[in-house]
């Protein structure tokens, strides 16, 4: 049986070839069924109520975080849900400047293959807070230029923020190599939007 049979979108668009899952992913039928079941029979706010529906909702919310943690080898309290990767990066970027990690005397390294989620917010904040953005180039095959990365590292670098896998070329970043190169004092952020859905990621090992 084709995997397409799990996705109702192909009922109305049988010839569809959908390549925009990096932005919005179509849902399989069993996901929509469970979502509808929850909304119709158990829906309630979490983190504030002691009545049965609220407690049940919080239980399955916690279970979902445990499942996400198991998938990435983290712990449930290390999982934070956001609306999107762009929203998550906005939260991260603002926290790094508000905490003083990124200042006018520091710099961040990005690559030219970054998605806008991991690019625009840094550009915006650099204009306000004065930190420098250093752009890392690519090799001929579209991968990160690790030799250039080494040359960009200096005492002013406080953050390195890179894609885990490019949504354009499909090239996968050697995260362990980057972590080893930059050391433990530099904050490393990885945009895993394309990486986690396509391969097993062990956050603790990285």
KOLLO-993464 format. One record per residue (C-alpha): residue number from 1; residue in one letter; x, y, z. Coordinates in Angstrom, 1 decimal, padded with zeros to 4 digits, m for minus. Layout:
<rs>
{gulum:NUM&dose:a&u:X&v:Y&w:Z}
...
</rs>
This chain:
<rs>
{gulum:1&dose:x&u:000.0&v:000.0&w:000.0}
{gulum:2&dose:x&u:001.3&v:003.5&w:m000.9}
{gulum:3&dose:x&u:002.2&v:005.9&w:001.9}
{gulum:4&dose:x&u:000.0&v:008.3&w:000.0}
{gulum:5&dose:x&u:m003.0&v:006.5&w:001.3}
{gulum:6&dose:x&u:m002.3&v:007.9&w:004.7}
{gulum:7&dose:x&u:m002.7&v:011.5&w:003.5}
{gulum:8&dose:x&u:m006.2&v:012.8&w:002.6}
{gulum:9&dose:x&u:m004.7&v:015.6&w:000.5}
{gulum:10&dose:x&u:m004.1&v:013.1&w:m002.2}
{gulum:11&dose:x&u:m007.8&v:012.2&w:m002.4}
{gulum:12&dose:x&u:m008.6&v:015.6&w:m003.8}
{gulum:13&dose:x&u:m005.2&v:016.1&w:m005.5}
{gulum:14&dose:x&u:m004.1&v:012.6&w:m006.7}
{gulum:15&dose:x&u:m001.3&v:014.0&w:m008.9}
{gulum:16&dose:x&u:000.1&v:016.4&w:m006.3}
{gulum:17&dose:x&u:003.9&v:016.5&w:m005.9}
{gulum:18&dose:x&u:004.4&v:018.5&w:m002.7}
{gulum:19&dose:x&u:007.9&v:019.8&w:m002.0}
{gulum:20&dose:x&u:007.1&v:022.5&w:000.6}
{gulum:21&dose:x&u:007.2&v:020.3&w:003.8}
{gulum:22&dose:x&u:010.0&v:022.5&w:005.2}
{gulum:23&dose:x&u:007.4&v:025.2&w:005.5}
{gulum:24&dose:x&u:004.2&v:023.3&w:006.2}
{gulum:25&dose:x&u:003.8&v:019.6&w:006.3}
{gulum:26&dose:x&u:000.6&v:017.8&w:005.3}
{gulum:27&dose:x&u:m000.9&v:015.6&w:008.1}
{gulum:28&dose:x&u:m001.6&v:011.9&w:007.8}
{gulum:29&dose:x&u:m005.1&v:010.8&w:008.5}
{gulum:30&dose:x&u:m004.3&v:009.1&w:011.8}
{gulum:31&dose:x&u:m002.8&v:012.4&w:013.2}
{gulum:32&dose:x&u:m005.9&v:014.3&w:012.2}
{gulum:33&dose:x&u:m008.2&v:011.7&w:013.7}
{gulum:34&dose:x&u:m006.4&v:011.9&w:017.0}
{gulum:35&dose:x&u:m006.4&v:015.7&w:016.9}
{gulum:36&dose:x&u:m010.1&v:015.8&w:016.2}
{gulum:37&dose:x&u:m010.8&v:013.3&w:018.9}
{gulum:38&dose:x&u:m008.9&v:015.3&w:021.5}
{gulum:39&dose:x&u:m010.5&v:018.6&w:020.5}
{gulum:40&dose:x&u:m014.0&v:017.1&w:020.6}
{gulum:41&dose:x&u:m013.7&v:015.1&w:023.8}
{gulum:42&dose:x&u:m010.8&v:016.3&w:026.0}
{gulum:43&dose:x&u:m009.8&v:019.9&w:025.0}
{gulum:44&dose:x&u:m008.7&v:022.2&w:027.9}
{gulum:45&dose:x&u:m006.0&v:024.6&w:028.9}
{gulum:46&dose:x&u:m002.8&v:023.3&w:030.6}
{gulum:47&dose:x&u:m000.7&v:024.5&w:033.4}
{gulum:48&dose:x&u:m003.5&v:026.2&w:035.3}
{gulum:49&dose:x&u:m006.4&v:024.0&w:036.0}
{gulum:50&dose:x&u:m007.0&v:021.1&w:038.5}
{gulum:51&dose:x&u:m010.2&v:019.8&w:036.9}
{gulum:52&dose:x&u:m010.2&v:016.5&w:035.0}
{gulum:53&dose:x&u:m010.0&v:017.8&w:031.5}
{gulum:54&dose:x&u:m007.2&v:020.2&w:032.3}
{gulum:55&dose:x&u:m005.2&v:017.5&w:034.1}
{gulum:56&dose:x&u:m005.7&v:015.0&w:031.2}
{gulum:57&dose:x&u:m004.6&v:017.6&w:028.7}
{gulum:58&dose:x&u:m001.5&v:018.3&w:030.7}
{gulum:59&dose:x&u:m000.7&v:014.6&w:031.0}
{gulum:60&dose:x&u:m000.8&v:014.1&w:027.2}
{gulum:61&dose:x&u:001.1&v:017.4&w:026.7}
{gulum:62&dose:x&u:003.9&v:016.0&w:029.0}
{gulum:63&dose:x&u:003.7&v:012.6&w:027.2}
{gulum:64&dose:x&u:004.3&v:014.4&w:023.9}
{gulum:65&dose:x&u:007.4&v:016.1&w:025.3}
{gulum:66&dose:x&u:008.7&v:012.7&w:026.6}
{gulum:67&dose:x&u:008.2&v:011.3&w:023.1}
{gulum:68&dose:x&u:010.1&v:014.2&w:021.5}
{gulum:69&dose:x&u:012.8&v:013.8&w:024.1}
{gulum:70&dose:x&u:013.2&v:010.1&w:023.3}
{gulum:71&dose:x&u:013.4&v:010.9&w:019.6}
{gulum:72&dose:x&u:016.3&v:013.3&w:020.1}
{gulum:73&dose:x&u:017.9&v:011.7&w:023.3}
{gulum:74&dose:x&u:017.2&v:014.7&w:025.5}
{gulum:75&dose:x&u:014.9&v:015.0&w:028.6}
{gulum:76&dose:x&u:011.4&v:016.3&w:028.5}
{gulum:77&dose:x&u:012.3&v:019.5&w:030.5}
{gulum:78&dose:x&u:014.7&v:020.4&w:027.7}
{gulum:79&dose:x&u:011.9&v:020.4&w:025.1}
{gulum:80&dose:x&u:010.3&v:023.8&w:024.5}
{gulum:81&dose:x&u:007.5&v:024.1&w:022.0}
{gulum:82&dose:x&u:007.2&v:027.2&w:019.8}
{gulum:83&dose:x&u:005.0&v:028.2&w:016.8}
{gulum:84&dose:x&u:007.8&v:027.7&w:014.3}
{gulum:85&dose:x&u:011.5&v:027.7&w:013.7}
{gulum:86&dose:x&u:011.4&v:031.4&w:012.9}
{gulum:87&dose:x&u:009.7&v:032.1&w:016.2}
{gulum:88&dose:x&u:012.1&v:029.9&w:018.1}
{gulum:89&dose:x&u:015.1&v:031.7&w:016.6}
{gulum:90&dose:x&u:013.6&v:035.1&w:017.5}
{gulum:91&dose:x&u:013.3&v:034.0&w:021.1}
{gulum:92&dose:x&u:016.8&v:032.6&w:021.1}
{gulum:93&dose:x&u:018.4&v:035.7&w:019.4}
{gulum:94&dose:x&u:016.7&v:038.2&w:021.8}
{gulum:95&dose:x&u:017.7&v:036.1&w:024.8}
{gulum:96&dose:x&u:021.3&v:036.1&w:023.7}
{gulum:97&dose:x&u:021.4&v:039.9&w:023.3}
{gulum:98&dose:x&u:019.4&v:040.7&w:026.4}
{gulum:99&dose:x&u:021.6&v:038.4&w:028.5}
{gulum:100&dose:x&u:024.7&v:040.2&w:027.3}
{gulum:101&dose:x&u:026.2&v:037.2&w:025.5}
{gulum:102&dose:x&u:026.1&v:039.1&w:022.2}
{gulum:103&dose:x&u:027.2&v:042.7&w:022.6}
{gulum:104&dose:x&u:028.7&v:045.4&w:020.3}
{gulum:105&dose:x&u:032.1&v:044.0&w:021.1}
{gulum:106&dose:x&u:031.3&v:040.4&w:020.0}
{gulum:107&dose:x&u:030.4&v:038.5&w:016.8}
{gulum:108&dose:x&u:028.3&v:035.6&w:015.5}
{gulum:109&dose:x&u:029.1&v:033.2&w:012.7}
{gulum:110&dose:x&u:026.4&v:032.2&w:010.2}
{gulum:111&dose:x&u:026.6&v:030.5&w:006.8}
{gulum:112&dose:x&u:025.4&v:031.8&w:003.5}
{gulum:113&dose:x&u:023.2&v:028.7&w:003.2}
{gulum:114&dose:x&u:021.0&v:029.6&w:006.2}
{gulum:115&dose:x&u:017.2&v:029.7&w:006.0}
{gulum:116&dose:x&u:015.7&v:033.2&w:006.8}
{gulum:117&dose:x&u:014.7&v:031.9&w:010.2}
{gulum:118&dose:x&u:018.4&v:031.8&w:011.1}
{gulum:119&dose:x&u:019.4&v:034.9&w:009.3}
{gulum:120&dose:x&u:017.0&v:037.8&w:009.3}
{gulum:121&dose:x&u:016.7&v:038.2&w:013.1}
{gulum:122&dose:x&u:020.4&v:038.3&w:013.5}
{gulum:123&dose:x&u:020.7&v:040.9&w:010.8}
{gulum:124&dose:x&u:018.0&v:043.0&w:012.5}
{gulum:125&dose:x&u:019.5&v:042.8&w:016.0}
{gulum:126&dose:x&u:023.1&v:043.4&w:014.8}
{gulum:127&dose:x&u:021.9&v:046.8&w:013.6}
{gulum:128&dose:x&u:020.5&v:047.6&w:017.0}
{gulum:129&dose:x&u:023.1&v:046.0&w:019.3}
{gulum:130&dose:x&u:026.2&v:046.4&w:017.1}
{gulum:131&dose:x&u:027.6&v:042.9&w:017.1}
{gulum:132&dose:x&u:029.3&v:041.7&w:013.9}
{gulum:133&dose:x&u:028.0&v:039.0&w:011.7}
{gulum:134&dose:x&u:030.6&v:036.8&w:010.0}
{gulum:135&dose:x&u:029.4&v:034.9&w:007.0}
{gulum:136&dose:x&u:030.8&v:031.4&w:006.4}
{gulum:137&dose:x&u:031.0&v:030.3&w:002.8}
{gulum:138&dose:x&u:030.4&v:026.9&w:001.1}
{gulum:139&dose:x&u:032.6&v:024.4&w:m000.7}
{gulum:140&dose:x&u:032.0&v:023.4&w:m004.4}
{gulum:141&dose:x&u:029.6&v:020.6&w:m003.3}
{gulum:142&dose:x&u:027.5&v:023.0&w:m001.3}
{gulum:143&dose:x&u:028.8&v:021.9&w:002.1}
{gulum:144&dose:x&u:030.1&v:024.2&w:004.8}
{gulum:145&dose:x&u:033.7&v:025.4&w:004.4}
{gulum:146&dose:x&u:035.1&v:024.1&w:007.7}
{gulum:147&dose:x&u:038.6&v:025.5&w:006.9}
{gulum:148&dose:x&u:037.1&v:029.0&w:006.6}
{gulum:149&dose:x&u:035.2&v:028.4&w:009.8}
{gulum:150&dose:x&u:038.5&v:027.9&w:011.6}
{gulum:151&dose:x&u:039.9&v:031.1&w:010.2}
{gulum:152&dose:x&u:036.8&v:033.1&w:011.3}
{gulum:153&dose:x&u:037.1&v:032.0&w:014.9}
{gulum:154&dose:x&u:038.6&v:034.6&w:017.3}
{gulum:155&dose:x&u:038.1&v:035.9&w:020.8}
{gulum:156&dose:x&u:035.2&v:038.0&w:019.7}
{gulum:157&dose:x&u:033.0&v:035.1&w:018.5}
{gulum:158&dose:x&u:030.3&v:034.3&w:021.0}
{gulum:159&dose:x&u:027.8&v:032.4&w:018.9}
{gulum:160&dose:x&u:027.9&v:030.1&w:016.0}
{gulum:161&dose:x&u:024.5&v:029.4&w:014.4}
{gulum:162&dose:x&u:024.2&v:027.0&w:011.5}
{gulum:163&dose:x&u:021.7&v:024.8&w:009.7}
{gulum:164&dose:x&u:021.8&v:021.1&w:010.5}
{gulum:165&dose:x&u:020.8&v:020.3&w:007.0}
{gulum:166&dose:x&u:020.2&v:022.6&w:004.1}
{gulum:167&dose:x&u:016.7&v:022.9&w:002.7}
{gulum:168&dose:x&u:018.2&v:023.9&w:m000.6}
{gulum:169&dose:x&u:021.1&v:021.4&w:m001.2}
{gulum:170&dose:x&u:020.3&v:018.7&w:001.3}
{gulum:171&dose:x&u:023.9&v:018.9&w:002.6}
{gulum:172&dose:x&u:024.1&v:017.8&w:006.3}
{gulum:173&dose:x&u:026.3&v:019.7&w:008.7}
{gulum:174&dose:x&u:029.0&v:017.8&w:010.7}
{gulum:175&dose:x&u:027.7&v:019.2&w:014.0}
{gulum:176&dose:x&u:030.2&v:017.2&w:016.1}
{gulum:177&dose:x&u:033.0&v:018.6&w:014.0}
{gulum:178&dose:x&u:031.8&v:022.1&w:014.5}
{gulum:179&dose:x&u:031.4&v:021.6&w:018.2}
{gulum:180&dose:x&u:034.9&v:020.3&w:018.5}
{gulum:181&dose:x&u:036.3&v:023.2&w:016.4}
{gulum:182&dose:x&u:034.7&v:026.0&w:018.3}
{gulum:183&dose:x&u:035.2&v:024.6&w:021.8}
{gulum:184&dose:x&u:032.8&v:024.7&w:024.8}
{gulum:185&dose:x&u:032.9&v:028.5&w:025.4}
{gulum:186&dose:x&u:031.1&v:029.5&w:022.2}
{gulum:187&dose:x&u:027.3&v:029.1&w:022.1}
{gulum:188&dose:x&u:026.3&v:026.7&w:019.3}
{gulum:189&dose:x&u:022.8&v:026.9&w:017.8}
{gulum:190&dose:x&u:021.6&v:024.4&w:015.2}
{gulum:191&dose:x&u:018.6&v:024.9&w:013.0}
{gulum:192&dose:x&u:017.4&v:021.3&w:013.0}
{gulum:193&dose:x&u:014.2&v:021.8&w:011.0}
{gulum:194&dose:x&u:015.4&v:019.8&w:008.1}
{gulum:195&dose:x&u:017.6&v:017.5&w:010.1}
{gulum:196&dose:x&u:015.4&v:015.9&w:012.8}
{gulum:197&dose:x&u:012.6&v:014.8&w:010.4}
{gulum:198&dose:x&u:015.1&v:013.0&w:008.2}
{gulum:199&dose:x&u:017.5&v:011.2&w:010.4}
{gulum:200&dose:x&u:018.1&v:010.2&w:014.0}
{gulum:201&dose:x&u:019.6&v:013.0&w:016.0}
{gulum:202&dose:x&u:021.3&v:012.4&w:019.4}
{gulum:203&dose:x&u:021.5&v:015.8&w:021.0}
{gulum:204&dose:x&u:023.5&v:014.5&w:024.0}
{gulum:205&dose:x&u:026.2&v:013.0&w:021.8}
{gulum:206&dose:x&u:026.5&v:016.3&w:019.9}
</rs>
